[in-house]
Amino acid sequence: MVDHKSESSEDEEDILDLKNDEGWEDVEPDIEHVDFVSLFSDANFDNLPDMLAHMKKKYDFDLAKVKLDLSE
């Protein structure tokens, strides 16, 4: 009689053993590009501070102030 339980656990241990994973580095970096879109237009920005400054200057809308006012 074959003990399938012990074979299964050995296979699982081999899969989880990361010592033998040489050569499996990611080809692509794990960095994702995120666009921030203005609430009032289709303008896209690479970072949040630029988007907030745009909305404040062009639309006189200060999201940080609104958030602060609503949290009081």
Order of alpha helices (4+ residues) and beta strands (2+ residues): alpha-beta-beta-alpha-alpha
